[in-house]
Every structure is written in C-alpha cells, then in structure tokens.
C-alpha cells in the first residue's frame, strides 16, 4: 500500500539545495524556502546522514520511489566517485503524504560527515546539529556491522550539547533529549549473524543495536567511544536498527544500481527495505519543538534563525528560535485580524441596511478570532514575555477597531 500511495507522485521532480556552504557561510536557497512556505500542513522531516559513498542517495531514491531506469535524470545523484555528490543539505522538492494523516513527509539528504573535500570538524558539527534540531526522524547510514570505528564516526553526537544553546544551561541535556528525533541506524551490506554473546541466542536488529551501545573496555579508543555511546543513549531515547543485506549479487551491478528496478533487487534486501519504509511512512511523527507542531512556514523561520546564528559565529539557541516563532505568530494574527476587520467593516458600512449593532458583532467576532492564537500556541499562557506581547497586540487591535 505504501508503494501504491506514493509511486507516481510528481516523478519529474528533483532534489534542490536547501543549505549550501559557501565562503565560510551557510546560505539558504530561496527557491527551497518558497517550497517549504507553501506546505501549510504539519511536517514529518526525515533526514539521512552518514559518511560519503555509503549509498545514502540510493536509499533516498528508493524511499521516494524514484526508479532511475524508468525516469533517468531524476532523483538524488548516485556516484562511485571519490568526491561526495551531495554538498550541504538537499531537499526533495515534493512532499509525500503520510498514510491516513494530513501530515506531509519531507526528505532531506546531507553530504557525508568527514567527506573528502569539505571535511572540518566545525563544519561537520554544525551540519550534524542542524539536522538533529530540525528532524523528526534521523537515519544514520553506514556499511557493515557496528564496530568501534563506526561508533567513532558518530563522534559528533558526543559534542551535540556544545553546538546547541538554551536559556537554561543546567537543563540543556533535557531540552536536547526532548527535541532529538527518532534514531534509526541503517546497516548496509550487513552479513553477520546477530547473536547474543552471553546466551548464544539469535537476537533482533534492535537488540543488536542496544548490545553495541553498551560500554566496552577502556583500552585504546574505547573510552572516547563510550562517551559517544552514552550520548547516543542519552539524547536519542527512541532508537531502532535496520540491517539491509547487499541489494545485488554481482559486484559490477553495485556500480549501476540506478539502472536496476526494485523488482530486480535481492528478495531479502527488498523485504528489509520495505520494513524500513513502513517505519518511515507509517510510524514517524510530526516534528515538534516544545508543544509547537512544525509546518513549512515555521520550519523556514527556524532555519533562518539557526543559519543567522551560525553565520554570526553564535551557537544556535533553541529558546531564541522559538521566541521568534511565537512572537511572529502573535504579530501575524494581529495583521490578519486587522485586514479581516477592514474588509468586513466596508461590507457592513456599505450594505443596504447599515446597523451599528452589526459593527459591534463584527468587533466581537474579530477579538475572538485573535484569541485563537493562544489555542494554537499554548506556550503564550505560561510565558510572561509572550503574554505581554499578546496583550499589547490585543489592546492595539481593540483600539484600532474602536477608532
């Protein structure tokens, strides 16, 4: 049913650069922002992160039902070249529909962490933090089994608290944990048997992940890796693992995967992939910050706030970003109500039977309409700053109507 719901949606669409890194600054693509602004529904934001050349783009194309052999030239670029194909952060420009929901699913892809030609810890950490902040589902894509090296490659998770700011420093870990997306570790070309070393019994992929996230001995790099493990467990409370076998038998076919239809892939790969796809399309949740559900316009405000901070060499502050969003919602409600009042005032005044009571009824309606901003942003009631701004705008609205 997932395939049928999404198979033929705008097959001529393509990925678009959402954020690029140019001359030491992050730049938001206005065309991508316009696409996001047009999505008024609540958003599920699915991101894929991992080292370059681990098949992220191919996985994304499968999730989007982009069959390259039928529609050449569409989808995320796939390459076996050394240089990463996916610079910055890319957005698939057509959202998918969550089954049995009004929510929309958008997919973003990033260049691999530690990519060959744009690899600095500062750059990678900012990209990593930004994706964690905006995602509701975070897919970490690696090859093979989970070993010390693959744990080490997630080192950015250990420093997440250093790349995000909040107004209450002592509660930063709690804030990040509440904000962090669901985490799915996807293991590509997985061939090991999943066995519990203590019992010798076969275990599930999720149990295998938890086993690998236990602290190891303190020799060599294990102490550093244990900190990474602890932070993954601390920040990503919802964790799952999906193991995908090699999609094709022949080595040469790996270099032309974009030419092979889904039906031509190995049955066990197709089965595990569809399991992953169900997790994404059926169980993923709308992105929320606090109690605020994120739609396209709000995501644009968040991104703009975060990018402005990064370019100013300031750590993005979650509370400041949310302050801007709530204040903008109040001011937008004021502007909408003023416009509605003026439009309806003219209609009533120029009507065949002018009645002053109709104007007072309209005023009552407009003031109630403005009050709905609190129902949509309940944080206003419990924050003195928001409440003061709300009351100031409410008084201003009433005075303008009365005048």
DONU-493100 format. One record per residue (C-alpha): residue number from 1; residue in one letter; x, y, z. Coordinates in Angstrom, 2 decimals. Example, Ala and Ser with C-alpha at 12.3 -4.5 7.8 and 13.67 -1.06 7.14 Angstrom:
<rs>
   resi   resn         x         y         z
      1      a     12.30     -4.50      7.80
      2      s     13.67     -1.06      7.14
</rs>
This chain:
<rs>
   resi   resn         x         y         z
      1      x      0.00      0.00      0.00
      2      x      2.93      2.32      0.63
      3      x      4.15      1.85     -2.91
      4      x      0.70      2.46     -4.37
      5      x      0.21      5.63     -2.34
      6      x      3.46      7.23     -3.40
      7      x      4.65      5.52     -6.58
      8      x      3.65      8.10     -9.15
      9      x      3.80     11.39     -7.26
     10      x      5.45     14.04     -9.45
     11      x      8.09     11.76    -10.93
     12      x      9.58     14.71    -12.81
     13      x     10.58     16.47     -9.60
     14      x     14.12     16.56     -8.27
     15      x     16.22     17.43     -5.22
     16      x     17.05     21.05     -4.55
     17      x     19.88     22.50     -2.50
     18      x     18.31     23.73      0.75
     19      x     21.50     24.82      2.51
     20      x     24.93     25.21      0.98
     21      x     28.28     26.20      2.44
     22      x     29.99     28.97      0.51
     23      x     32.89     31.24      1.53
     24      x     32.65     30.06      5.15
     25      x     28.95     30.90      5.37
     26      x     25.79     28.81      5.25
     27      x     23.38     30.01      2.56
     28      x     19.66     29.23      2.40
     29      x     18.24     28.67     -1.08
     30      x     15.25     30.98     -1.59
     31      x     13.63     28.58     -4.07
     32      x     13.74     25.79     -1.47
     33      x     12.35     28.14      1.18
     34      x      9.44     29.04     -1.11
     35      x      8.65     25.33     -1.47
     36      x      8.62     24.92      2.32
     37      x      6.49     28.04      2.83
     38      x      3.83     26.53      0.58
     39      x      3.42     23.48      2.88
     40      x      0.84     24.56      5.45
     41      x      0.33     21.04      6.83
     42      x      2.30     19.65      9.78
     43      x      5.64     18.20      8.74
     44      x      7.47     14.93      9.31
     45      x     11.11     15.66      8.47
     46      x     13.17     12.60      7.54
     47      x     16.93     13.06      7.23
     48      x     19.68     10.68      6.18
     49      x     23.21     11.21      7.48
     50      x     26.38      9.17      7.16
     51      x     29.80      9.12      5.60
     52      x     30.06      9.84      1.89
     53      x     29.81      6.95     -0.57
     54      x     27.77      4.68      1.69
     55      x     24.70      4.69     -0.55
     56      x     22.63      7.39      1.17
     57      x     21.41      8.85     -2.10
     58      x     20.42      5.45     -3.46
     59      x     18.49      4.68     -0.27
     60      x     16.74      8.04     -0.51
     61      x     15.74      7.35     -4.11
     62      x     14.21      4.02     -3.09
     63      x     12.28      5.70     -0.28
     64      x     10.97      8.24     -2.76
     65      x     10.11      5.57     -5.36
     66      x     12.45      7.16     -7.87
     67      x     13.10      4.33    -10.31
     68      x     16.09      5.67    -12.20
     69      x     15.81      3.15    -15.01
     70      x     12.29      4.37    -15.87
     71      x     12.86      8.05    -15.20
     72      x     16.54      8.80    -15.93
     73      x     17.92     12.06    -14.67
     74      x     15.62     12.28    -11.66
     75      x     16.36     11.67     -8.01
     76      x     19.38     12.16     -5.79
     77      x     22.64     11.72     -7.65
     78      x     24.37      8.36     -7.27
     79      x     28.09      8.02     -7.83
     80      x     31.03      5.75     -7.04
     81      x     33.48      8.64     -7.50
     82      x     35.69      9.70     -4.60
     83      x     34.14     13.12     -4.17
     84      x     30.82     13.36     -2.40
     85      x     27.88     14.13     -4.70
     86      x     25.70     15.70     -2.03
     87      x     27.06     19.06     -0.85
     88      x     25.35     20.84      2.05
     89      x     21.76     19.82      2.74
     90      x     19.37     18.84     -0.05
     91      x     15.58     18.79      0.00
     92      x     13.36     16.61     -2.15
     93      x     11.08     19.29     -3.54
     94      x      7.82     17.32     -3.46
     95      x      6.49     16.21     -0.06
     96      x      4.99     12.75      0.40
     97      x      1.70     12.08      2.17
     98      x      1.69     10.20      5.47
     99      x     -0.93      7.42      5.12
    100      x     -4.20      8.14      6.95
    101      x     -3.00     11.58      8.03
    102      x     -2.97     15.17      6.80
    103      x      0.74     15.44      7.68
    104      x      3.32     15.73      4.93
    105      x      6.68     13.94      4.86
    106      x      9.72     15.76      3.50
    107      x     13.11     14.14      2.92
    108      x     16.49     15.79      3.32
    109      x     19.90     14.40      2.46
    110      x     23.26     15.72      3.59
    111      x     26.79     15.33      2.39
    112      x     28.57     12.62      4.33
    113      x     30.22     13.57      7.57
    114      x     34.01     13.59      7.14
    115      x     33.57     13.97      3.38
    116      x     36.84     14.16      1.46
    117      x     36.83     17.74      0.21
    118      x     34.81     19.68      2.80
    119      x     35.90     17.99      5.97
    120      x     36.35     20.14      9.04
    121      x     35.11     19.26     12.49
    122      x     33.49     22.68     12.84
    123      x     31.59     22.36      9.57
    124      x     30.51     18.76     10.21
    125      x     29.37     19.50     13.75
    126      x     27.20     22.40     12.57
    127      x     25.60     20.32      9.84
    128      x     25.02     17.47     12.30
    129      x     23.48     19.73     14.96
    130      x     21.27     21.49     12.41
    131      x     19.86     18.22     11.12
    132      x     19.22     16.92     14.64
    133      x     17.40     20.14     15.52
    134      x     15.01     20.08     12.57
    135      x     14.44     16.33     12.03
    136      x     11.67     14.16     13.40
    137      x     13.36     11.00     12.07
    138      x     17.15     10.75     11.83
    139      x     18.54      7.87      9.75
    140      x     22.24      7.10     10.25
    141      x     23.52      5.14      7.26
    142      x     26.72      3.03      7.47
    143      x     28.22     -0.04      5.82
    144      x     28.75     -3.37      7.56
    145      x     28.33     -4.13     11.23
    146      x     28.57     -1.80     14.23
    147      x     32.18     -1.77     15.42
    148      x     34.46      0.66     17.24
    149      x     35.19      2.54     14.03
    150      x     31.52      3.08     13.18
    151      x     30.89      4.21     16.77
    152      x     33.85      6.61     16.45
    153      x     32.35      8.03     13.25
    154      x     29.39      9.20     15.34
    155      x     31.70     11.36     17.45
    156      x     29.64     14.45     16.65
    157      x     26.89     13.06     18.88
    158      x     29.25     13.34     21.85
    159      x     29.60     17.09     21.27
    160      x     25.98     17.88     20.47
    161      x     25.47     19.87     23.65
    162      x     28.37     22.15     22.63
    163      x     26.69     23.08     19.34
    164      x     23.27     23.97     20.77
    165      x     22.37     26.66     23.28
    166      x     19.37     27.08     25.57
    167      x     18.42     29.76     28.06
    168      x     18.70     27.30     30.96
    169      x     22.19     25.78     30.76
    170      x     21.57     23.28     33.53
    171      x     18.64     21.81     31.58
    172      x     20.37     21.72     28.20
    173      x     20.58     17.91     28.03
    174      x     16.89     17.62     28.86
    175      x     15.98     20.16     26.18
    176      x     18.11     18.38     23.56
    177      x     16.65     15.00     24.51
    178      x     13.09     16.30     24.13
    179      x     13.99     17.87     20.80
    180      x     16.04     14.97     19.39
    181      x     14.42     12.93     16.61
    182      x     13.85      9.21     16.49
    183      x     17.10      7.50     15.55
    184      x     17.32      4.61     13.10
    185      x     20.74      3.10     12.42
    186      x     20.66      1.50      8.96
    187      x     23.44     -1.06      8.39
    188      x     24.10     -1.62      4.70
    189      x     25.57     -4.82      3.20
    190      x     25.09     -6.50      6.58
    191      x     26.22    -10.15      6.61
    192      x     26.79    -11.10     10.27
    193      x     24.57    -13.38     12.31
    194      x     23.01    -11.39     15.16
    195      x     23.90    -13.46     18.22
    196      x     23.93    -12.51     21.90
    197      x     27.47    -13.38     23.11
    198      x     26.20    -14.10     26.62
    199      x     23.40    -16.51     25.69
    200      x     24.37    -17.63     22.19
    201      x     20.79    -16.96     21.09
    202      x     19.73    -15.08     17.99
    203      x     18.64    -11.51     18.67
    204      x     16.69     -8.86     16.75
    205      x     18.28     -5.90     14.97
    206      x     17.12     -3.56     17.75
    207      x     18.66     -5.83     20.39
    208      x     21.87     -5.93     18.36
    209      x     21.98     -2.11     18.42
    210      x     21.48     -1.98     22.19
    211      x     24.19     -4.61     22.64
    212      x     26.62     -2.48     20.62
    213      x     25.72      0.62     22.66
    214      x     26.85     -0.99     25.91
    215      x     30.11      0.43     27.25
    216      x     33.18     -1.54     26.26
    217      x     36.59     -1.97     27.88
    218      x     38.65      1.16     28.50
    219      x     41.64      0.27     26.34
    220      x     42.66      2.11     23.15
    221      x     39.88      4.43     21.93
    222      x     37.11      2.72     23.84
    223      x     36.91      5.43     26.50
    224      x     36.16      8.07     23.86
    225      x     33.73      5.73     22.13
    226      x     31.99      5.01     25.42
    227      x     31.23      8.72     25.74
    228      x     29.72      8.60     22.25
    229      x     27.65      5.57     23.25
    230      x     26.42      7.29     26.39
    231      x     25.35     10.38     24.45
    232      x     23.52      8.35     21.81
    233      x     21.61      6.59     24.58
    234      x     21.04      9.85     26.45
    235      x     19.86     12.00     23.56
    236      x     18.10      9.52     21.28
    237      x     15.54      7.87     23.52
    238      x     13.74      6.32     20.53
    239      x     16.24      4.04     18.80
    240      x     15.92      1.30     16.21
    241      x     18.18     -0.63     13.89
    242      x     17.55     -1.96     10.37
    243      x     20.00     -4.34      8.69
    244      x     19.99     -4.34      4.89
    245      x     21.88     -7.07      3.02
    246      x     23.67     -6.29     -0.24
    247      x     20.97     -5.38     -2.81
    248      x     22.54     -7.35     -5.69
    249      x     24.72    -10.44     -6.04
    250      x     27.25     -9.27     -8.62
    251      x     29.94     -6.71     -7.76
    252      x     29.62     -4.95    -11.11
    253      x     25.90     -4.37    -10.50
    254      x     26.73     -2.18     -7.49
    255      x     28.02      0.50     -9.86
    256      x     24.78      0.63    -11.84
    257      x     22.15      0.32     -9.12
    258      x     20.29      3.29    -10.58
    259      x     19.60      1.18    -13.67
    260      x     18.14     -1.80    -11.78
    261      x     14.40     -1.76    -10.98
    262      x     13.29     -2.56     -7.44
    263      x     11.94     -5.94     -8.56
    264      x     15.45     -6.83     -9.75
    265      x     16.99     -6.50     -6.28
    266      x     17.57     -9.47     -3.96
    267      x     14.39    -10.64     -2.16
    268      x     15.89    -10.37      1.34
    269      x     17.00     -6.79      0.59
    270      x     13.51     -5.89     -0.65
    271      x     11.92     -7.37      2.46
    272      x     14.16     -5.48      4.89
    273      x     13.88     -2.27      2.90
    274      x     10.07     -2.39      2.93
    275      x     10.27     -2.89      6.69
    276      x     12.31      0.33      6.90
    277      x      9.89      2.13      4.61
    278      x      6.91      1.15      6.76
    279      x      8.68      2.58      9.82
    280      x      9.16      5.87      7.99
    281      x      5.77      6.27      6.31
    282      x      3.51      4.73      8.94
    283      x      5.07      5.32     12.37
    284      x      7.05      8.56     12.00
    285      x      5.76     11.55     13.97
    286      x      5.20     15.22     13.22
    287      x      8.16     17.39     14.22
    288      x      7.51     19.34     17.41
    289      x      9.53     21.85     19.39
    290      x      8.02     22.03     22.82
    291      x      4.28     21.79     22.16
    292      x      4.58     23.54     18.81
    293      x      3.97     21.42     15.72
    294      x      6.17     22.42     12.81
    295      x      4.77     23.21      9.37
    296      x      6.55     24.60      6.32
    297      x      6.49     28.33      7.20
    298      x      7.59     27.64     10.78
    299      x     10.44     25.44      9.54
    300      x     11.60     28.33      7.35
    301      x     11.63     30.61     10.41
    302      x     13.62     28.03     12.37
    303      x     16.16     27.54      9.60
    304      x     16.57     31.28      9.12
    305      x     17.14     31.79     12.84
    306      x     19.65     28.93     13.10
    307      x     21.58     29.90      9.96
    308      x     21.81     33.56     11.01
    309      x     23.27     32.40     14.32
    310      x     25.81     30.09     12.67
    311      x     26.95     32.76     10.22
    312      x     27.34     35.20     13.13
    313      x     29.55     32.63     14.90
    314      x     26.87     32.25     17.58
    315      x     25.68     28.88     18.84
    316      x     22.01     28.42     17.76
    317      x     19.71     29.00     20.71
    318      x     16.57     26.86     20.73
    319      x     14.72     29.22     23.04
    320      x     15.54     32.27     20.93
    321      x     14.34     30.49     17.79
    322      x     11.08     29.55     19.50
    323      x     10.68     33.10     20.86
    324      x     10.86     34.42     17.30
    325      x      8.29     31.88     16.09
    326      x      5.74     32.59     18.85
    327      x      6.14     36.36     18.56
    328      x      5.73     36.13     14.79
    329      x      2.56     34.08     15.28
    330      x      1.09     36.78     17.54
    331      x      2.01     39.58     15.15
    332      x      0.70     37.62     12.17
    333      x     -2.62     37.07     13.99
    334      x     -2.82     40.82     14.63
    335      x     -2.21     41.65     10.95
    336      x     -4.76     39.08      9.78
    337      x     -7.41     40.37     12.17
    338      x     -6.84     43.99     11.15
    339      x     -7.24     43.07      7.50
    340      x    -10.35     40.99      8.24
    341      x    -11.87     43.87     10.22
    342      x    -11.24     46.42      7.47
    343      x    -12.68     44.15      4.77
    344      x    -15.82     43.34      6.78
    345      x    -16.23     46.93      8.04
    346      x    -16.51     48.17      4.46
    347      x    -19.07     45.48      3.60
    348      x    -21.21     46.30      6.63
    349      x    -20.97     50.09      6.24
    350      x    -21.82     49.99      2.54
    351      x    -24.62     47.45      2.95
    352      x    -28.23     48.21      2.16
    353      x    -29.23     48.33      5.82
    354      x    -26.46     49.77      7.93
    355      x    -26.75     48.78     11.59
    356      x    -24.26     49.84     14.24
    357      x    -25.00     46.57     16.07
    358      x    -23.52     44.66     13.13
    359      x    -20.24     46.50     13.64
    360      x    -20.16     45.60     17.33
    361      x    -20.94     41.98     16.47
    362      x    -18.08     42.06     13.98
    363      x    -15.76     43.53     16.61
    364      x    -16.68     40.72     18.99
    365      x    -16.00     38.16     16.26
    366      x    -12.61     39.71     15.39
    367      x    -11.45     39.81     19.02
    368      x    -12.42     36.15     19.46
    369      x    -10.55     35.36     16.26
    370      x     -7.40     36.99     17.67
    371      x     -7.73     34.98     20.89
    372      x     -7.41     31.73     18.90
    373      x     -3.67     32.40     18.63
    374      x     -3.44     31.26     22.26
    375      x     -5.21     27.98     21.48
    376      x     -2.70     27.34     18.70
    377      x      0.27     28.46     20.81
    378      x     -0.46     27.39     24.38
    379      x      3.02     28.48     25.46
    380      x      1.72     32.06     25.49
    381      x     -0.31     31.41     28.63
    382      x      2.71     30.25     30.63
    383      x      5.36     32.71     29.44
    384      x      5.26     36.28     30.75
    385      x      7.14     37.63     27.74
    386      x      4.71     36.05     25.27
    387      x      1.70     37.05     27.35
    388      x      2.81     40.68     27.49
    389      x      3.30     40.81     23.72
    390      x     -0.07     39.11     23.20
    391      x     -1.88     41.58     25.48
    392      x     -0.16     44.57     23.86
    393      x     -1.26     43.42     20.41
    394      x     -4.76     42.65     21.69
    395      x     -5.10     46.16     23.16
    396      x     -3.72     47.69     19.97
    397      x     -6.23     45.70     17.90
    398      x     -9.16     46.74     20.10
    399      x     -8.11     50.41     19.98
    400      x     -7.77     50.40     16.20
    401      x    -11.19     48.81     15.80
    402      x    -12.77     51.23     18.28
    403      x    -11.24     54.19     16.46
</rs>
